[in-house]
Amino acid sequence: MPRPRGRIAARAARAAMVILKFAVYLLAACFLVFCALDLLPGNAATQQLGFTGTTEQIQALMHEWGLDLPLIERFASWLTGAASGDLGEVFATGRPVADALIGPLSRTAAMFCLAFLAVAIAGTGLGVLAGLRSGRASDRAVSTGALIVRSMPEFVVALVLVLVFATCLKVLPAVSLAPVGASAFSAPEIFVLPTASIALVGMSSVIRPVRAVVARENAEPYIEAARLAGVPERRVVLRHLLPSCAAPIAQALASVVPYLIGGAVIVECVFNFPGIGTLMVSAVQNREPNVLMACTLVMVSVSLVAYWLADALLKEGENDA
């Protein structure tokens, strides 16, 4: 039997390994994105000066912004600044990247939280319903609907919602434009279709694994014994079945987070939503490495945390089993 001090050392070693893996994956992802941007034709200086800039002007601007340095040196400079909390400046405006990131990040975070809440409530609920009624008409309807949505790309789901709610019913705006001179949060209607688009995709990814685990647990002898003993169905589900399914359901919800983040980038472009996805696309178009790397840092970090949480919940469920 291991001593308490030994258990603490083992936990510390595991935590250190998780942090090390997190740092390595984050560094690799950032470096790949940095290299991919560098491979694109042009740079921030050529985008800023356009066709009117002379070769001398472009070279002078590149030297001022450090774009004439070797790729490794530029990446090391950005990495050093990011590690100290300095994300650099937007080359075109001279504005700190952190300031440029706050607004889009807050809007995307609000949309993401609403979408995740919808996935957690509706996606889990439909998955539980389908699992409890395995093989029945309601199960087939929910599973087929989830499969149809899951097979469609995010932008197709977004276009279908635009066609129905913006073009046909005319109850929601087709483009998520914030009011001039006002915050995007003052017009909550611009959040509805983008949020619904990524929520539907997320729900389709959650319903099937939740349905599978509920159907499997629902067939266990102890559940049947509870029903035969006359325990009310609601009590059987809430007190016996769902607690046994909690870890796999939580793991399914955690694993859908990276898909919601990736879908948000696509959906924001479809609706022209002023979030981090649109900012990321604009950074690529303008060849703004500091902006792109800041967006990448945030999105990859959240995705890695979600993957780690999903993996931890899966291992916890296996240990309980």
MIKE-965921 format. One record per residue: x, y, z of N, C-alpha, C in turn. Coordinates in steps of 0.001 Angstrom, whole numbers, padded with zeros to 6 digits, always signed. Layout:
# residues N
XYZXYZXYZ/...
END
This chain:
# residues 321
+000850-001200+000000+000000+000000+000000+000884+001249+000000/+000761+002118-001031+001646+003275-001134+001420+004264-000015/+002482+004876+000442+002398+005885+001478+001783+007163+000923/+001189+008001+001816+000594+009258+001353+001574+010131+000589/+002825+010167+001082+003821+010993+000394+004086+010471-001014/+004066+009150-001165+004270+008567-002483+003121+008866-003425/+001880+008859-002881+000726+009182-003717+000778+010643-004162/+001199+011519-003267+001306+012940-003624+002350+013133-004719/+003477+012427-004590+004531+012536-005605+004048+012006-006950/+003263+010915-006919+002744+010352-008161+001766+011312-008828/+000907+011931-008031-000036+012903-008589+000690+014120-009143/+001722+014568-008450+002506+015710-008929+003192+015376-010250/+003692+014135-010361+004355+013710-011598+003354+013663-012750/+002147+013152-012468+001124+013108-013520+000706+014509-013941/+000567+015407-012964+000202+016787-013290+001286+017469-014118/+002542+017211-013751+003658+017791-014517+003671+017257-015944/+003364+015968-016104+003334+015378-017443+002206+015981-018276/+001041+016205-017655-000080+016823-018369+000282+018233-018820/+000898+018997-017918+001299+020366-018264+002337+020369-019378/+003278+019424-019312+004306+019337-020349+003687+019004-021703/+002762+018038-021726+002098+017680-022983+001296+018858-023515/+000613+019546-022621-000162+020722-023018+000742+021752-023683/+001892+022024-023059+002821+023023-023596+003380+022599-024954/+003717+021311-025083+004278+020812-026349+003248+020902-027471/+002017+020450-027206+000970+020500-028229+000648+021939-028617/+000574+022814-027620+000273+024217-027901+001386+024859-028717/+002626+024566-028358+003766+025109-029092+003784+024595-030523/+003531+023303-030717+003530+022719-032058+002425+023322-032915/+001231+023479-032345+000118+024050-033104+000410+025494-033509/+000923+026276-032579+001245+027674-032880+002327+027773-033949/+003334+026910-033855+004415+026950-034840+003904+026570-036231/+003033+025573-036321+002490+025165-037616+001657+026286-038234/+000848+026971-037419+000054+028082-037934+000955+029227-038378/+001988+029499-037613+002934+030555-037965+003614+030241-039300/+004018+029008-039489+004663+028587-040742+003678+028655-041904/+002428+028233-041664+001432+028253-042733+001180+029676-043218/+001102+030633-042284+000908+032028-042686+002110+032535-043475/+003307+032113-043074+004514+032566-043769+004599+032020-045185/+003979+030876-045437+004008+030271-046769+003088+030983-047756/+002120+031736-047242+001209+032452-048127+001945+033592-048837/+001558+033912-050063+002214+035017-050778+001947+036352-050102/+002982+037197-050056+002843+038519-049457+003004+038475-047956/+002958+039655-047362+003055+039788-045915+002305+041046-045494/+002402+041402-044231+001666+042557-043733+002082+043848-044437/+003352+043960-044802+003827+045169-045462+003245+045312-046864/+003240+044221-047620+002681+044282-048980+001167+044501-048932/+000499+043936-047928-000938+044152-047803-001250+045587-047410/-000384+046175-046608-000596+047545-046145-000371+048551-047272/+000695+048379-048036+001036+049348-049082+000321+049057-050398/-000038+047796-050615-000753+047448-051838+000094+047643-053087/-000588+047896-054188+000110+048041-055474+000820+049388-055606/+000498+050317-054718+001107+051647-054830+002482+051702-054180/+002834+050738-053366+004107+050761-052668+005271+050340-053558/+006369+051037-053428+007572+050668-054158+008317+049574-053400/+009288+048976-054077+010075+047914-053443+010805+048452-052222/+011345+049671-052347+012066+050266-051219+011140+050516-050038/+009926+050991-050303+008973+051246-049226+008562+049949-048526/+008340+048921-049316+007946+047625-048743+009067+047058-047883/+010293+047136-048388+011432+046616-047623+011651+047411-046334/+011461+048734-046421+011611+049566-045225+010555+049218-044182/+009321+048994-044623+008255+048634-043692+008471+047240-043114/+008941+046325-043941+009251+044978-043456+010340+045022-042393/+011341+045866-042602+012425+045998-041631+011902+046610-040327/+011007+047593-040449+010451+048237-039260+009645+047251-038424/+008915+046369-039078+008070+045408-038378+008793+044084-038088/+010024+043977-038535+010784+042759-038291+010402+041597-039180/+009746+041874-040297+009302+040807-041189+010418+040293-042089/+011558+040963-042081+012688+040506-042892+013598+039556-042124/+013271+039266-040879+014068+038331-040084+013711+036898-040446/+014605+035945-040158+014295+034534-040417+013053+034085-039641/+012371+033090-040177+011113+032630-039586+011288+032201-038131/+012325+031421-037855+012550+030923-036488+012758+032074-035522/+013490+033086-035959+013751+034233-035095+012481+035019-034833/+011633+035154-035850+010362+035866-035666+009441+035094-034730/+009400+033773-034896+008546+032964-034028+009050+032992-032584/+010369+032926-032417+010942+032980-031065+010647+034321-030418/+010681+035395-031200+010370+036721-030658+008917+036794-030209/+008013+036253-031050+006593+036263-030669+006361+035391-029432/+007012+034235-029396+006825+033306-028285+007319+033912-026974/+008444+034593-027028+008979+035248-025830+008023+036318-025321/+007487+037107-026254+006533+038145-025856+005253+037550-025293/+004733+036493-025946+003496+035860-025477+003678+035258-024093/+004848+034677-023842+005116+034072-022535+005134+035125-021431/+005488+036351-021793+005523+037432-020801+004232+038243-020780/+003232+037824-021585+001947+038505-021604+001819+039577-022659/+002830+039738-023510+002793+040743-024573+002487+040047-025896/+001286+040267-026429+000885+039626-027682+001249+040459-028907/+001939+041556-028710+002369+042376-029831+001336+043397-030253/+001553+043975-031431+000664+045002-031966+000110+044586-033317/-001034+045161-033656-001578+045007-035007-000750+045906-035920/-000080+045318-036906+000830+046094-037748+000121+047247-038445/-001086+047010-038945-001771+048020-039758-002199+049229-038951/-002487+049044-037652-003032+050141-036851-002147+050542-035671/-001214+049679-035282-000394+049948-034117-001114+049700-032805/-002325+049175-032873-003119+048898-031672-002647+047612-031013/-002579+047549-029706-002189+046297-029048-003140+045159-029421/-002585+043989-029693-003401+042842-030082-004382+042472-028977/-003946+042594-027731-004829+042251-026616-006097+043094-026638/-005970+044385-026966-007146+045254-027036-008040+044880-028207/-007414+044529-029334-008189+044150-030516-008900+042817-030318/-008399+042003-029396-008939+040661-029185-010115+040650-028211/-010185+041631-027323-011177+041603-026239-012606+041577-026769/-012942+042487-027672-014305+042566-028185-014741+041299-028913/-014015+040881-029960-014393+039643-030658-014421+038418-029754/-013466+038337-028825-013419+037178-027934-014644+037146-027016/-015065+038303-026507-016241+038334-025629-017501+037932-026382/-017619+038350-027646-018811+037993-028424-018818+036511-028769/-017657+035982-029155-017591+034549-029452-017815+033721-028189/-017275+034186-027061-017471+033466-025805-018942+033413-025433/-019665+034525-025636-021104+034545-025335-021849+033575-026244/-021524+033596-027533-022170+032680-028472-021841+031230-028142/-020580+030967-027804-020156+029609-027473-020869+029101-026216/-020961+029927-025182-021610+029501-023938-023086+029191-024165/-023764+030028-024953-025169+029773-025261-025320+028469-026046/-024429+028262-027026-024498+027040-027831-024212+025807-026987/-023211+025902-026112-022876+024753-025268-024005+024448-024290/-024651+025487-023781-025787+025286-022882-026920+024561-023615/-027174+024968-024855-028211+024298-025650-027842+022845-025922/-026574+022602-026211-026115+021231-026457-026260+020388-025197/-025855+020970-024055-025906+020218-022794-027336+019873-022402/-028271+020787-022647-029655+020548-022239-030409+019740-023302/-030483+020291-024519-031277+019642-025563-030593+018381-026102/-029289+018460-026343-028580+017300-026876-028601+016126-025913/-028310+016406-024643-028346+015344-023639-029757+014816-023452/-030730+015728-023408-032114+015305-023225-032605+014407-024351/-032318+014785-025587-032740+013958-026721-032006+012622-026735/-030725+012642-026363-029972+011395-026307-030523+010448-025256/-030887+010992-024084-031482+010175-023020-032832+009628-023474/-033647+010476-024111-034952+010032-024612-034799+008896-025618/-033863+009052-026554-033655+008004-027558-033138+006715-026923/-032260+006851-025919-031731+005663-025261-032782+004922-024465/-033682+005666-023797-034746+005024-023014-035777+004345-023908/-035932+004858-025129-036915+004295-026062-036210+003598-027226/-035124+002928-026923-034321+002264-027953-035171+001332-028816/-035045+001533-030136-035768+000702-031082-037152+001185-031425/-037662+002186-030723-039001+002693-030997-038949+003819-032024/-040124+004310-032374-040218+005342-033406-039507+006621-032988/-039657+007006-031705-039010+008231-031237-037487+008114-031292/-036959+006931-030984-035516+006697-031074-035046+006824-032509/-035784+006215-033432-035388+006289-034848-035467+007719-035370/-036483+008465-034928-036629+009854-035397-035474+010723-034896/-035157+010608-033609-034065+011417-033036-032726+011013-033652/-032457+009725-033751-031182+009251-034290-031015+009635-035749/-032107+009521-036530-032028+009891-037951-031799+011388-038117/-032512+012190-037326-032305+013639-037389-030892+014036-037033/-030343+013396-035980-028963+013694-035581-027980+013299-036668/-028241+012162-037316-027350+011702-038387-027384+012652-039581/-028568+013150-039900-028692+014074-041038-027927+015361-040774/-028122+015933-039585-027421+017178-039243-025922+016942-039157/-025529+015799-038593-024097+015491-038440-023410+015347-039784/-024139+014914-040803-023535+014705-042118-023410+015991-042923/-024013+017077-042448-023953+018348-043172-022867+019241-042597/-022090+019915-043454-021100+020880-042952-021788+022032-042225/-021018+022710-041373-021589+023795-040572-022192+024897-041438/-021531+025218-042564-022036+026330-043360-023343+025962-044052/-023561+024662-044327-024829+024240-044913-025955+024378-043885/-025680+023956-042646-026669+024133-041575-027007+025614-041422/-025987+026468-041458-026208+027910-041329-027058+028446-042480/-026772+028002-043694-027534+028476-044858-028985+028016-044803/-029216+026804-044313-030594+026318-044181-031360+027180-043177/-030721+027523-042061-031375+028373-041063-031654+029769-041624/-030728+030297-042402-030943+031600-043038-032139+031529-043993/-032190+030446-044775-033287+030283-045732-034639+030241-045021/-034700+029530-043899-035972+029353-043194-036356+030610-042406/-035437+031086-041544-035800+032126-040584-035573+033547-041091/-034654+033722-042040-034391+035076-042551-035098+035337-043877/-035077+034348-044766-035656+034564-046101-037152+034274-046130/-037544+033115-045588-038955+032716-045651-039790+033375-044548/-039403+033182-043304-040192+033708-042193-039892+035170-041887/-038690+035622-042265-038274+037025-042050-038402+037450-040586/-037987+036572-039674-038058+036903-038248-036685+037181-037646/-035625+036840-038355-034268+037041-037848-033387+037589-038964/-032352+038367-038612-031463+038917-039642-030575+037839-040257/-030345+037952-041561-029497+036983-042249-028023+037247-042006/-027687+038475-041638-026304+038871-041382-026224+039452-039982/-025217+039058-039238-025082+039494-037840-024289+040778-037745/-024879+041872-038207-024221+043174-038156-024646+043911-036889/-023657+044383-036132-023954+045146-034921-024432+046542-035303/-025307+047150-034499-025764+048519-034782-024590+049496-034810/-024663+050465-035690-023593+051453-035824-023459+052243-034529/-022232+052271-033994-021967+053020-032783-022463+052377-031511/-022914+051118-031591-023429+050429-030404-022766+049067-030281/-022864+048484-029100-022299+047168-028855-023149+046090-029515/-022493+044996-029891-023230+043877-030479-024221+043292-029488/-023938+043426-028194-024829+042878-027175-026125+043678-027058/-026173+044867-027672-027411+045643-027667-028397+045140-028706/-027951+044214-029561-028821+043611-030571-028732+042091-030444/-029372+041506-029428-029246+040067-029179-029723+039199-030321/-030561+039752-031215-031070+038937-032314-029962+038488-033274/-028839+039215-033307-027770+038816-034220-027030+037575-033725/-027259+037189-032470-026624+035994-031921-027411+034718-032218/-028688+034862-032564-029578+033700-032589-029175+032688-033651/-029079+033090-034903-028788+032129-035972-027371+031554-035897/-026334+032370-035628-025010+031750-035462-024963+030745-034314/-025599+031106-033185-025613+030196-032036-026366+028920-032365/-027525+029062-033015-028317+027888-033373-027566+026981-034341/-026788+027568-035237-026055+026768-036223-025033+025851-035564/-024194+026411-034696-023181+025551-034071-023801+024663-032997/-024920+025113-032388-025591+024279-031392-026170+023031-032040/-026764+023162-033212-027325+022000-033904-026240+020992-034259/-025106+021500-034730-023997+020603-035069-023473+019911-033808/-023350+020676-032715-022900+020086-031463-023877+019062-030919/-025177+019348-031001-026190+018404-030537-026132+017099-031318/-025934+017203-032617-025865+015987-033431-024668+015119-033062/-023602+015743-032531-022420+014985-032115-022595+014364-030733/-023487+014942-029913-023678+014463-028541-024781+013412-028443/-025825+013570-029246-027009+012701-029114-026653+011226-029242/-025877+010872-030248-025631+009447-030504-024818+008765-029397/-023704+009349-028916-023006+008675-027807-023819+008634-026518/-024600+009698-026246-025455+009679-025051-026525+008605-025200/-027110+008507-026367-028135+007486-026619-027560+006088-026428/-026330+005872-026891-025713+004551-026788-025465+004152-025340/-024936+005087-024541-024615+004746-023153-025889+004573-022328/-026919+005373-022600-028181+005239-021869-028872+003927-022231/-028877+003589-023524-029500+002326-023945-028783+001132-023333/-027463+001192-023272-026704+000087-022670-026987-000035-021178/-027009+001107-020485-027239+001075-019044-028684+000700-018726/-029594+001105-019603-031006+000808-019388-031300-000690-019459/-030435-001445-020127-030621-002892-020242-029950-003676-019120/-029301-002977-018181-028621-003661-017082-029633-004308-016128/-029266-005435-015521-030202-006150-014631-030704-005315-013462/-029841-004459-012877-030286-003710-011701-031365-002690-012052/-031358-002179-013300-032412-001262-013740-033719-002023-013898/-033650-003207-014519-034845-004032-014671-035385-004456-013315/-034481-004764-012376-034913-005181-011042-035638-004045-010330/-035160-002818-010514-035818-001668-009891-037227-001481-010441/-037386-001653-011731-038716-001524-012328-039647-002640-011842/-039127-003861-011792-039941-004981-011344-040340-004842-009878/-039512-004129-009101-039823-003912-007688-040874-002828-007490/-041319-002221-008577-042362-001209-008484-041866+000204-008281/-040557+000423-008446-040021+001781-008318-040558+002625-009469/-041092+003822-009198-041606+004675-010279-040541+004940-011343/-040981+005039-012609-040057+005199-013726-039185+006443-013576/-039783+007521-013105-039010+008750-012948-037872+008560-011950/-038168+007848-010866-037139+007599-009860-036061+006663-010398/-036466+005684-011187-035495+004769-011795-034507+005540-012660/-035046+006457-013467-034189+007216-014389-033299+008200-013638/-033903+008976-012718-033157+010047-012065-032221+009558-010965/-032596+008526-010258-031822+008093-009103-030901+006908-009395/-031186+006148-010440-030400+004943-010703-029672+004999-012048/-030413+005308-013112-029815+005224-014451-028878+006383-014758/-029363+007613-014619-028560+008776-015015-027269+008932-014213/-027263+008704-012881-025976+008790-012176-024929+007828-012712/-025359+006665-013181-024408+005701-013745-023868+006153-015098/-024648+006995-015763-024246+007478-017092-023560+008840-017032/-023402+009414-015845-022929+010798-015724-021546+011000-016337/-020601+010105-016011-019229+010275-016514-019155+010174-018041/-019762+009154-018688-019724+009111-020162-020429+010292-020816/-021534+010767-020210-022237+011917-020783-021371+013169-020669/-020736+013354-019507-019840+014503-019332-018667+014422-020302/-018170+013222-020538-017068+013044-021481-017504+013405-022903/-018726+013031-023274-019243+013382-024596-019393+014893-024742/-019861+015564-023683-020018+017019-023734-018663+017714-023817/-017677+017203-023075-016350+017815-023122-015704+017631-024489/-015917+016474-025094-015271+016201-026381-015875+017009-027528/-017089+017563-027333-017720+018338-028397-017233+019779-028424/-016550+020224-027363-016092+021614-027279-015198+022010-028468/-014166+021218-028821-013341+021616-029975-014128+021727-031278/-015154+020883-031457-015971+020966-032669-016809+022241-032671/-017275+022656-031499-018006+023925-031420-017097+025099-031754/-015848+025032-031292-014898+026113-031577-014588+026176-033064/-014303+025016-033658-014036+024994-035099-015236+025419-035911/-016427+024990-035487-017635+025394-036198-017913+026869-036074/-017531+027462-034947-017767+028890-034744-017012+029724-035780/-015806+029305-036141-015026+030051-037134-015761+030088-038468/-016289+028935-038894-016995+028851-040173-018301+029625-040116/-019061+029423-039048-020373+030066-038930-020240+031582-038841/-019223+032065-038149-019037+033513-038049-018775+034131-039419/-018068+033408-040258-017815+033928-041610-019098+033950-042437/-019951+032941-042274-021217+032892-043017-022107+034071-042647/-022201+034371-041352-023089+035437-040877-022385+036780-040723/-021079+036809-041009-020291+038024-040777-020410+038462-039323/-020422+037488-038425-020540+037751-036999-019215+038328-036491/-019257+039420-035726-018005+040090-035301-017329+039383-034126/-016878+038154-034363-016248+037375-033307-014811+037026-033636/-014260+036098-032870-012855+035762-033014-012597+035002-034315/-013598+034272-034806-013431+033572-036074-013272+034540-037236/-014121+035565-037260-014008+036594-038295-012683+037335-038171/-012268+037621-036941-010978+038289-036720-009828+037428-037225/-009944+036121-037045-008902+035201-037480-008794+035179-039010/-009935+035140-039678-009940+035166-041148-009381+036484-041658/-009760+037585-041009-009231+038897-041397-007719+038966-041205/-007223+038335-040136-005781+038324-039886-005037+037571-040985/-005623+036495-041469-004995+035749-042564-004999+036591-043833/-006115+037234-044126-006214+038053-045335-005229+039216-045311/-005036+039817-044134-004146+040971-044000-002713+040579-043639/-002489+039256-043494-001150+038727-043149-000649+039332-041830/-001532+039360-040836-001197+039901-039510-000803+038743-038592/+000479+038443-038456+000876+037271-037661+000529+037390-036180/+000671+038575-035600+000405+038721-034171-001061+038462-033835/-001956+038965-034674-003386+038758-034455-003740+037289-034632/-003234+036695-035705-003531+035293-035979-003009+034395-034863/-001818+034663-034379-001238+033826-033332-001992+033984-032013/-002482+035192-031737-003272+035388-030516-004570+034589-030592/-005239+034626-031738-006466+033845-031926-006166+032353-031807/-005076+031922-032420-004694+030510-032364-004405+030083-030937/-003719+030933-030207-003361+030629-028813-004618+030388-027974/-005609+031245-028144-006841+031105-027362-007599+029849-027761/-007797+029651-029065-008632+028547-029532-007989+027187-029270/-006685+027088-029482-006002+025818-029238-005960+025509-027747/-005759+026516-026919-005727+026302-025473-007055+025756-024966/-008153+026369-025403-009474+025896-024982-009717+024475-025478/-009324+024187-026724-009512+022843-027273-008701+021807-026509/-007460+022132-026165-006619+021196-025429-007178+020918-024034/-007669+021964-023372-008273+021767-022055-009498+020864-022162/-010301+021073-023210-011494+020239-023396-011116+018787-023658/-010102+018557-024501-009656+017194-024772-009122+016537-023499/-008370+017301-022717-007835+016747-021464-008962+016391-020508/-009961+017266-020416-011086+017004-019531-011864+015771-019987/-012079+015659-021309-012781+014483-021831-012009+013200-021533/-010697+013260-021709-009873+012084-021434-009893+011739-019950/-009844+012743-019093-009867+012506-017641-011196+011895-017210/-012308+012383-017800-013619+011832-017458-013759+010395-017946/-013186+010114-019123-013242+008750-019641-012470+007798-018747/-011279+008216-018294-010499+007353-017402-011191+007162-016065/-011850+008229-015586-012572+008115-014322-013720+007114-014448/-014410+007186-015615-015490+006234-015834-014992+004813-015919/-013842+004593-016558-013253+003249-016643-012829+002746-015278/-012293+003644-014440-011876+003237-013094-013079+002865-012228/-014182+003636-012407-015390+003325-011639-015976+001988-012052/-015849+001707-013383-016366+000427-013879-015525-000720-013374/
END
